Amino acid sequence: MFFTTLYQQSVLIFLILSCVLALWWGERTERIAAVAMFVAWIATPFAANPERWSAPQYGVLIVDLALLAVLAIISVRTDRWWPLWATAFHAVGICIHIVVMVDPKVWPRAYFFAGGIFGRLTLIALVVGAVNVHRRKRRLERATADPIAST
């Protein structure tokens, strides 16, 4: 169910690497987002309707809306830019669900392909945020360790 195709396996590897990086290098904001994204990924197969893959996936939409709420709250409460990008990418992914509800003739492959693209962009935003936090911490460490070198 989780790892049946090479695509699912590659997405899982990317998700795990992204979340581990965010948990390791990030601060509270990145860690909350990483846990929320991982939980959403785990919940998605349980919420999906495997009987009708080409039909709108209402359960997956609910999982995606819950993740959108977490990302939106993070975006409002932080001074960082990456949560805004992650929220925007994820919101576009949710729009794809709505498009399929409005027009069920949307080609199923396009439905999943577009959803996959915006899911990866959401993860990339998280990685960018974690890398920026790490770089900022290292810059501060260097500045406090050798104040003469930083001037």
Sequence and secondary structure as in RCSB ss.txt:
>XXXX:A:sequence
MFFTTLYQQSVLIFLILSCVLALWWGERTERIAAVAMFVAWIATPFAANPERWSAPQYGVLIVDLALLAVLAIIS
VRTDRWWPLWATAFHAVGICIHIVVMVDPKVWPRAYFFAGGIFGRLTLIALVVGAVNVHRRKRRLERATADPIAS
T
>XXXX:A:secstr
  SSSHHHHHHHHHHHHHHHHHHHH  HHHHHHHHHHHHHHHHHHHHS TT TTS  HHHHHHHHHHHHHHHHHH
HH S SHHHHHHHHHHHHHHHHHHHHH TTS HHHHHHHHHHHHHHHHHHHHHHHHHHHHHHHHHHHHHH TTTT
 
